Every structure is written in C-alpha cells, then in structure tokens.
Amino acid sequence: MIFNSFTYLIFLLLFTTLFWILNNKFRMYLIFISSLIFYSFWRFDFLLLLIITILINFICAIKIENNLENKYKKKYFFFALFCNIFLIIFFKYTYFLVDTVNFFVPINNIFIISFNIILPLGISFYTFQSISYIIDIYNKRCEAEKNFINFANYLIFFPQLIAGPIVRSSELIWQLKENKKLNLLILNIGVKKIFIGLFIKLFLADNIAFFLDEAFNQDYKYYSNLDTLTLAYAYGFQIYFDFAGYSLIAIGSANLVGIQLPENFNFPYLSKNPKEFWTRWHISLSSWIRDYLYLPLIKQKTLNFSTGGFVDLNSKQKISSGFSLLVTWMVMGLWHGANWSFVIWGLYHALLILIWRFFDKFYKSLNNNLLLLIIYLSNLTLIMLSWIPFKTQNLEKTFSMWSNLFSIEKWFYLSLKENTYLYTFLIFIGVFFSRFIYNEILLINIKINSIKNFLTKCFQLTIWVLIVIIVLGHMKQTNLFIYFQF
C-alpha cells in the first residue's frame, strides 16, 4: 500500500475513525493490526521477518535490563546487535559484497549466488530503530518496554514504517501508550500536511521525473556544462519533493491520532553551508548517525534526540575527528544503497564538511551581502552536484558528468529540451518563497477580524481547493517514492 493512492486514504480514514471510537487499550491492538495489514499489502510473507525482528529486540532488551550487573548483559546486547546488522547486511549488501570480492580476487566469480534476495521494504529504517533501542537500553538511557504490543507498535507504526522518520523509543513509545483526547487543531494540521505532502509528491516530484528520466537516459558524454548543472538541480528538486512529501504524509497521518513524529526536513535548500544542510535534510537519519556512530567514534557525549545533524567542535576536535567523519559518511552512503556510487556520494559530503570547517570562522565574520549570496549559491550548487551519483548509481556516468563541468568546449551549447531549463529555473525561484508559502499561507489559521484577514482567508481557501483538486486528479499515478528502494 503506497501513500499516493486512494487505497491508503480510505485505509487511513477507517483507521482514524476506529482509533477515536475505541478506548486506549484497544487502540494499541488497532495500531498493531493496522500496521501489519499495511505492510502485508507489499508482501504478506515478509511479515514473518518483521515479527522475528520484533521478538528478538523485545526479548533481548528485557534481558539486558534484567542483567545490568551480569556478564550476560553484554551477550544479549551483542546478540541483538548482531541480528539487526546481519539482517540488513544479508538482504541489502550480499550482492554488493560478492561483486566486490569477485572484482578484486584474481579468480573470476569465485563466489556465485544461485538464489534471489529480495530487499524487504523498510528494512533500513526499522533495523535502525531496533539498533538505537538496544543501544539506549544497554546505556541505561531508557527502560525496556515490557508490553509486546507496545514495543511492536514502536517498530511497525505504519506511517513511518517504510521510510521514516527514524524515531527513537523515547520519542514514540510513551505517545503510543498515552490516553489521548481528540484535538481538532492537531487533526486539522495532520490533514493539511497529508495533502501538502501528496501535492509536492504527485504534482511536483512526479512531473519533474517525467522529463528528467528521459534526459538522464540520453548520451551523457555530450551534455554541456549547463546541461549537467540543470539535471543536477532538477534531480535535487525531485528527490527533495519526493522524500519531503513522503515525510509530510507520514507525520500528518500520525497527527490524525494525536502522535507527533519528528520533522524530517526544514527547507534544506535554504542552507548557507554544507553543515547546516545536514541539520535540515533527512534530520532523523543525520541525527541517528550523529548519536550512534559519529559521536561515539570521537568519544563525545551523545545528544540523543532526532533533531539537528552534526555538532560544533573545537579546532583540535575538528582535526582529530576527520577520519571519524569519513567513516561516518561512508556508512551514510552505504545506508542509502549497496553501490559504490553511494560511497562516493557520502565521501563527497564528508569532503564538503571538512572543507567548510576551515572556512567557518571566516564566514561568520562576513557582512557583505553580495559575497554571502555568492557563497550560498556556490554551496547550493555543490549540494546539487552531489545528487548525480545518487541518480545515476554508476561511477563511470557520474565522473563523466562531473568532468563536463571542466570542459571548456562544452560550455557553448544546449542539448536538453527547452522546458527542462525553464521548469528547473522556475522551481529554483520557488525555493526562495517555499518557507513563506508553507508557514504563512498553508498552515497558519487566521482569525477573521478585518477585511484584510477575510481576503487572506479566502485566498487560503482557494489555494486549498486547488491543492485538493490537483491531488485527486493526480492520484491515479502510481510512481513509488524514491526512498522505498533504500
């Protein structure tokens, strides 16, 4: 079942109605059953893997907590950790590891896999939630959940099961157990976020994909400098609208039953530097990587909340943490996909952050608006160029397209359709007004106490009617969300 379908809207309506009819005890069972039904629309047989994952982490967490001063505490901890990591490595990286070994070993195809491995939907997300839970229990940051249904709902709560946001147990379990009363304001915001998410996915992301896929299938060796930049920007906008759209639908769906999931995007293309970008893009993942990999590697205290990104370091830490940053970003890249192009993508961002660390003080001392604008546009362009390996998933094509930027002979012609440049430029301009549109027009409720406010309210209503019409008109499209493949 995908978010951009009438099936999901009907499913969500029935779920929300039943949730507010039932008392709190039965609501937990409703969430559990509904989440299993939601997941079974993809593959019913993979429910067993999901249940096994839940059982292993549920039992091990309790055993860890009950053996705080016992040698068995570590055994249960490492067993649970091993099971979670093994699942994601087996299903996601077996082909990648075999191909890598076969490439470097002189004997051709020393390892051969004679069976098909299907990547379970959402495994990158629910295994990360399992790992963070086990680590938090081991480090006494939270208590183990003793109720199986409550814990299961933490891992498989359907709005964020497939592609996040990645939620910590301390953020979600207490909300699931809380006896909630219907809040019409939160319900209203939830509905709005769902339709905004559907709009930017169906109308923006899918329409960009329509002309972008054709452009990327052309012979990339003949792209000009402007062609490469245009395609990089266009795909950067597509993946943002696609994933931010998913996140808004997930957060809005949870709002319908009074649950607040952490925000996953905060207008990342308005970021002024690479570090700030990762406090605004896929926030739940970047903060997870920060807390459970990067900070432990540099032996710094974990922040442990799903906001932010990376932390400020002093000069000595900046130098000593360089290797840890590279390791972190290699993991970040591989998390997205079992392909060397994702490793390059990760190292690319690590390099941007390392370079930025040495210009940070200089940037903070600037008060020249023109220079600040140049730095912003340069940063945005470098960020957009990082999406090329993400899109192509091919190292040869990636380096060939990047090399186009440095070829003087490729500066003076255009090979894409005219609309490609026009659409990309219009979206680029729209980015500067996105925060205003989202905050001031679409989400803020204005009381009618003047003619001006009345006209504003009418304008809001007109916008919403158009959004609903566009969403319903495009719902027949069945393009999957990009992050489903991760």
C-alpha positions in Angstrom: 0.0 0.0 0.0 1.5 3.3 -1.0 0.7 6.8 0.3 -0.1 8.2 -3.1 -3.2 6.0 -3.6 -6.9 6.1 -2.9 -6.5 2.8 -1.1 -4.3 4.4 1.5 -6.6 7.4 2.0 -9.6 5.0 2.6 -7.4 2.8 4.9 -6.3 5.9 6.9 -9.9 7.2 7.2 -11.1 3.9 8.6 -8.1 3.6 10.9 -8.5 7.1 12.3 -12.3 6.7 12.8 -11.8 3.4 14.6 -9.0 4.8 16.7 -11.1 7.6 18.2 -14.1 5.3 18.7 -12.1 2.7 20.7 -10.7 3.1 24.2 -7.0 3.3 24.8 -6.4 -0.4 25.5 -7.9 -1.5 22.2 -6.2 1.4 20.3 -2.8 -0.3 20.7 -4.2 -3.5 19.2 -5.7 -1.5 16.3 -2.3 0.1 15.6 -0.6 -3.3 15.7 -3.1 -5.0 13.3 -3.4 -2.0 11.0 0.4 -1.8 10.7 0.6 -5.5 9.8 -2.2 -5.1 7.2 -0.5 -2.0 5.8 2.8 -3.9 5.4 1.2 -7.1 4.0 -0.1 -5.1 1.0 3.6 -5.2 -0.2 4.5 -8.8 0.7 2.5 -10.9 3.1 5.3 -13.5 3.5 7.7 -10.9 4.8 5.6 -10.3 7.9 7.4 -13.2 9.5 10.7 -11.4 9.2 9.2 -8.3 10.8 7.7 -10.4 13.7 11.1 -12.1 14.3 12.9 -8.8 14.4 10.4 -7.5 16.9 10.7 -10.6 19.1 14.5 -10.6 19.1 14.7 -7.0 20.2 11.9 -7.2 22.6 13.3 -10.2 24.5 16.9 -9.1 24.4 16.1 -5.6 25.7 14.3 -7.1 28.7 17.2 -9.5 29.3 19.7 -6.7 29.1 17.8 -4.6 31.6 17.4 -7.6 34.0 21.1 -8.3 33.9 22.5 -4.9 34.4 25.4 -6.1 36.6 25.7 -9.6 35.0 28.1 -10.8 32.3 25.0 -11.9 30.3 24.1 -8.3 29.7 26.8 -7.9 27.0 25.9 -11.3 25.4 22.3 -10.3 24.9 23.4 -6.8 23.7 25.8 -8.1 21.1 23.4 -10.9 20.0 20.6 -8.4 19.4 23.1 -6.0 17.6 24.4 -8.9 15.5 20.9 -10.0 14.5 19.9 -6.5 13.4 23.1 -5.8 11.5 23.1 -9.3 9.9 19.6 -8.8 8.6 20.4 -5.6 6.9 23.7 -6.9 5.5 22.2 -10.1 4.2 19.2 -8.6 2.5 20.8 -5.4 1.3 24.5 -5.9 0.8 25.1 -9.6 -0.1 25.2 -8.9 -3.9 27.4 -5.9 -3.3 29.9 -7.8 -1.2 30.0 -10.7 -3.6 30.5 -8.5 -6.6 33.2 -6.5 -4.7 35.1 -9.7 -3.8 34.8 -11.1 -7.3 36.2 -7.8 -8.7 39.3 -7.8 -6.5 40.1 -11.5 -6.4 42.0 -12.7 -9.5 39.9 -15.8 -9.9 36.8 -14.9 -11.9 33.5 -15.2 -10.0 34.9 -17.1 -7.0 31.6 -16.5 -5.3 28.3 -17.1 -7.0 24.8 -16.6 -5.6 22.3 -19.1 -7.0 19.2 -17.6 -5.4 17.4 -14.3 -5.5 17.5 -12.0 -2.5 14.5 -9.6 -2.2 15.1 -6.4 -0.3 12.4 -6.2 2.4 10.5 -2.9 2.3 11.6 -0.5 5.1 14.3 -2.8 6.5 16.9 0.1 6.6 14.5 2.1 8.8 13.1 -0.5 11.2 16.6 -2.1 11.8 18.0 1.3 12.7 15.2 1.9 15.2 15.9 -1.5 16.6 19.6 -0.8 16.9 19.1 2.6 18.6 16.6 1.0 21.1 19.0 -1.8 22.1 21.9 0.7 22.5 19.7 3.0 24.6 18.7 0.1 26.9 22.3 -1.0 27.2 23.4 2.5 28.1 20.5 3.0 30.5 19.1 5.9 28.6 15.6 4.4 28.7 13.7 1.5 30.2 12.9 -1.7 28.3 9.2 -1.9 27.2 7.6 -4.9 28.9 4.4 -5.0 26.8 5.0 -6.8 23.5 2.2 -4.9 21.6 3.5 -1.5 22.8 7.1 -2.3 21.6 5.9 -3.8 18.3 4.0 -0.6 17.6 7.2 1.4 18.1 8.9 -0.6 15.3 6.0 -1.0 12.9 3.8 2.1 13.4 2.6 2.2 9.8 3.0 6.0 8.9 6.8 5.8 9.4 7.4 2.0 8.9 8.5 2.2 5.2 10.7 5.3 5.0 10.8 7.0 8.4 11.2 9.4 10.0 13.5 7.2 12.1 12.1 7.6 15.6 13.8 6.9 19.0 11.9 4.8 21.5 11.9 7.7 24.0 10.1 9.8 21.4 7.4 7.4 20.4 6.5 4.6 22.9 5.1 7.0 25.6 3.0 8.7 22.9 1.6 5.4 21.7 0.6 4.4 25.3 -0.8 7.8 26.2 -4.6 8.1 26.6 -5.4 10.7 24.0 -8.3 13.0 23.6 -9.4 14.2 20.2 -7.7 17.5 19.3 -9.3 19.2 16.3 -6.4 21.6 15.8 -3.8 18.7 15.5 -6.3 16.8 13.3 -6.6 19.8 11.1 -2.8 20.2 10.8 -2.5 16.5 10.1 -4.9 16.6 7.2 -3.2 19.7 5.8 0.3 18.0 6.0 -1.1 14.9 4.2 -2.4 17.0 1.3 0.7 19.2 1.1 2.8 16.0 1.0 0.6 14.5 -1.7 0.7 17.7 -3.7 4.5 18.1 -3.7 4.9 14.3 -4.4 2.3 13.9 -7.2 2.4 17.4 -8.8 6.0 18.4 -8.3 8.2 15.4 -7.9 6.4 13.1 -10.4 6.1 15.8 -13.0 9.9 16.6 -12.7 10.6 12.8 -13.0 8.5 12.7 -16.2 11.1 14.9 -18.2 14.1 14.1 -16.0 14.2 10.4 -16.6 14.2 10.9 -20.4 17.0 13.4 -20.1 19.2 11.1 -17.9 18.7 8.3 -20.5 20.4 10.4 -23.2 24.1 10.0 -24.0 25.6 11.8 -21.0 29.0 12.2 -22.8 27.6 15.0 -24.8 26.0 17.0 -22.0 27.2 20.6 -21.8 28.1 22.4 -18.6 24.7 23.9 -18.3 23.0 20.6 -19.1 24.8 18.9 -16.3 24.0 21.6 -13.8 20.4 21.7 -14.9 20.0 17.9 -14.5 21.7 18.0 -11.1 19.4 20.8 -9.9 16.3 19.1 -11.3 17.0 15.8 -9.6 17.9 17.6 -6.4 14.4 19.2 -6.5 12.8 15.9 -7.5 14.3 13.9 -4.6 13.5 16.7 -2.1 9.9 16.9 -3.2 9.5 13.2 -3.3 11.0 12.4 0.2 9.8 15.6 1.9 6.3 14.7 0.5 6.5 11.2 2.0 7.7 12.6 5.4 4.8 15.1 5.5 2.3 12.4 4.7 3.8 10.2 7.4 3.9 13.0 10.0 0.3 14.1 9.0 -1.0 10.5 9.3 0.4 10.2 12.8 -1.1 13.6 13.7 -4.6 12.2 12.9 -4.3 10.0 16.0 -2.5 12.6 18.2 1.1 11.4 17.7 3.9 13.8 16.9 6.7 12.4 14.8 9.9 14.4 14.4 10.2 16.7 11.4 12.4 15.3 8.8 13.0 18.3 6.6 13.5 22.0 7.3 13.8 23.7 3.9 17.3 22.3 3.3 18.0 24.2 0.1 17.9 27.4 2.1 21.0 26.3 3.9 24.0 28.5 3.8 26.7 25.8 4.2 27.2 22.0 4.0 27.0 21.5 7.7 23.7 23.4 8.0 22.3 21.4 5.1 22.6 18.2 7.2 20.8 19.8 10.1 17.9 20.3 7.7 17.9 17.3 5.3 16.7 13.9 6.5 17.1 15.1 10.0 16.1 11.8 11.7 18.8 9.9 9.8 21.6 12.5 10.2 20.9 12.8 13.9 20.8 9.0 14.2 24.2 8.7 12.5 25.5 11.5 14.7 24.4 9.9 18.0 25.0 6.2 17.3 28.1 6.4 15.2 29.9 9.7 14.8 29.9 10.9 18.4 30.9 7.5 19.9 33.8 7.4 17.4 35.1 10.8 18.6 34.3 9.8 22.2 31.9 12.7 22.7 28.7 12.7 24.7 25.7 11.6 22.7 22.9 14.1 22.2 20.2 11.5 21.7 17.4 13.4 20.1 16.0 13.3 16.5 16.9 16.9 15.6 20.0 18.7 14.4 22.6 16.9 12.5 26.2 17.3 13.4 27.7 19.2 16.3 30.1 22.1 16.8 33.7 21.0 17.5 36.8 22.9 18.7 39.9 23.2 16.5 41.6 20.2 18.0 38.5 18.0 17.6 38.0 19.2 14.0 41.4 17.7 13.1 41.2 14.5 15.1 37.6 13.8 14.0 38.4 13.9 10.3 38.8 10.1 10.0 35.7 9.5 12.0 33.8 11.8 9.7 34.9 9.9 6.6 33.9 6.6 8.2 30.5 8.1 9.2 29.8 9.3 5.7 30.8 6.1 4.1 28.2 4.4 6.3 25.7 7.1 5.5 26.3 6.5 1.8 26.1 2.7 2.1 22.9 3.0 4.1 21.3 4.6 1.1 22.3 1.8 -1.3 24.7 -1.1 -1.9 26.6 0.6 -4.6 30.0 2.4 -4.8 28.3 5.5 -6.2 26.6 5.9 -2.8 30.1 5.6 -1.1 31.3 8.4 -3.4 28.2 10.4 -2.5 29.0 10.0 1.1 32.7 10.9 0.8 31.7 13.9 -1.3 29.6 15.3 1.5 32.3 14.4 4.1 34.8 16.4 2.0 32.4 19.4 1.8 32.0 19.4 5.6 35.8 19.1 6.2 36.5 22.0 3.9 33.8 24.1 5.4 35.2 23.6 8.9 38.2 25.7 8.0 36.1 28.5 6.5 33.5 28.6 9.2 35.1 31.4 11.2 35.7 33.5 8.1 32.1 33.0 7.0 30.8 34.1 10.4 32.8 37.4 10.2 31.3 38.3 6.8 28.8 41.2 6.5 29.0 41.6 2.7 25.6 40.6 1.3 26.8 40.0 -2.2 29.6 37.8 -1.0 27.2 35.9 1.2 24.9 35.4 -1.7 27.7 34.0 -3.8 28.7 31.6 -1.0 25.1 30.5 -0.7 24.7 29.8 -4.4 28.1 28.0 -4.5 27.1 25.8 -1.6 23.7 25.0 -3.2 25.4 24.1 -6.5 27.9 21.8 -4.8 25.0 20.1 -2.9 23.0 19.7 -6.1 26.0 18.2 -7.9 26.2 15.5 -5.2 22.9 14.1 -6.4 24.5 12.9 -9.7 25.9 9.7 -8.3 22.7 9.3 -6.3 20.7 9.4 -9.5 23.0 7.5 -11.9 24.2 4.9 -9.5 27.0 4.4 -11.9 30.6 5.6 -11.3 31.5 6.0 -14.9 28.5 8.1 -15.7 29.0 10.1 -12.5 32.6 11.1 -13.2 31.8 11.7 -16.9 29.0 14.1 -16.0 31.2 15.9 -13.4 34.0 16.2 -15.9 31.7 18.1 -18.2 31.8 21.0 -15.8 35.6 21.4 -16.5 35.4 21.1 -20.3 35.6 24.5 -22.0 34.4 23.1 -25.3 31.1 22.0 -23.6 30.1 25.5 -22.4 28.5 26.7 -25.5 25.6 24.5 -26.5 22.3 23.1 -25.0 21.2 19.6 -25.7 18.1 19.2 -23.4 14.6 20.1 -24.3 13.8 23.8 -23.6 11.2 23.0 -21.0 13.8 21.3 -18.9 15.7 24.5 -18.3 12.5 26.5 -17.8 10.9 24.2 -15.3 14.2 23.9 -13.3 14.6 27.6 -13.2 11.0 28.2 -12.1 11.4 25.7 -9.3 14.7 27.3 -8.3 13.0 30.6 -7.9 10.1 29.0 -6.0 12.6 27.6 -3.4 13.2 31.1 -2.1 9.5 31.5 -1.3 8.8 28.0 -0.1 9.1 28.8 3.6 6.7 31.7 3.3 4.2 29.7 1.3 4.3 26.8 3.7 4.2 28.7 7.0 2.2 31.9 6.3 -0.4 30.7 3.8 -0.9 26.9 4.1 -0.6 26.2 7.8 -1.4 29.3 9.7 -5.0 29.8 10.8 -6.0 33.5 10.7 -9.0 34.8 12.7 -11.3 36.9 10.6 -11.3 40.3 12.3 -10.7 42.6 9.3 -11.2 42.9 5.6 -7.6 42.1 5.0 -7.8 38.9 7.1 -11.0 38.0 5.4 -9.4 38.3 1.9 -6.4 36.3 3.2 -8.7 33.6 4.4 -10.5 33.5 1.0 -7.1 33.2 -0.6 -6.1 30.3 1.7 -9.4 28.5 0.9 -8.8 29.0 -2.8 -5.3 27.5 -2.5 -6.6 24.5 -0.6 -9.4 23.8 -3.1 -6.8 23.9 -5.9 -4.4 21.6 -3.9 -7.2 19.1 -3.3 -8.3 19.1 -6.9 -4.7 18.6 -8.2 -4.1 15.8 -5.7 -7.2 13.9 -6.5 -6.6 14.4 -10.2 -3.1 13.0 -10.0 -3.8 10.2 -7.6 -4.1 7.8 -10.5 -0.3 8.0 -10.9 1.5 5.2 -9.1 5.1 6.3 -9.0 6.8 4.8 -6.0 8.6 7.1 -3.5 12.4 7.2 -4.3 13.4 6.3 -0.7 11.4 3.0 -0.9 14.5 1.5 -2.6 16.7 2.3 0.4 
